[in-house]
Amino acid sequence: MTVRLPVTSRPGTGTPLGSGRLDGSLPASVSTHKSGGRDQWSDPLAAPPADPAEAVLDCLREVLDPELPISLVDLGLIYGVEVAEGVASVRLTYTATACPCMEFIREDIRDRLEPESWVDRVELLEVWDPPWSVDRITPRGRELLRELGVSA
């Protein structure tokens, strides 16, 4: 069951929904949809980062779950990242094996990381063990969910 929640501002920011970049200035890499908080994504880094794995996590903190405006990292869906020779490998899971948003999430991750000049390719490794549970939600994710009226 999907529950649609009324959201008037982005949790933790006080920024009204719809502010920031408008459709005309979405990143050029946007492909088929506008989920994942794309209107709030930062521009690609000007230079390669000192810690590419941490930079990937920072990028993924901008990618929101398609159903809740909470980052994939804060929801605990990202199990780990590695960057080697220009390949960003992201280990991720989903809240359920039949998650209807799997393809949106995959596309959002690729669309956020591929514009980075230091990323030549994005490799997604889907992990089912250990299975995702609410225990994986970060403290920040729990706080944001509470702001939305969702208990976790």
Secondary structure, DSSP 4 states (H G I P E B T S, - for coil): -------SB-TTT-PBTT-SS-GGGS-TT--S---TTGGGPPPPPSS--SSHHHHHHHHHTTPBPSSSSSBTTTTT-EEEEEEETTEEEEEE--SSTT-TTHHHHHHHHHHHHTTSTT-SEEEEEE--SSPP-GGGS-HHHHHHHHHTT---
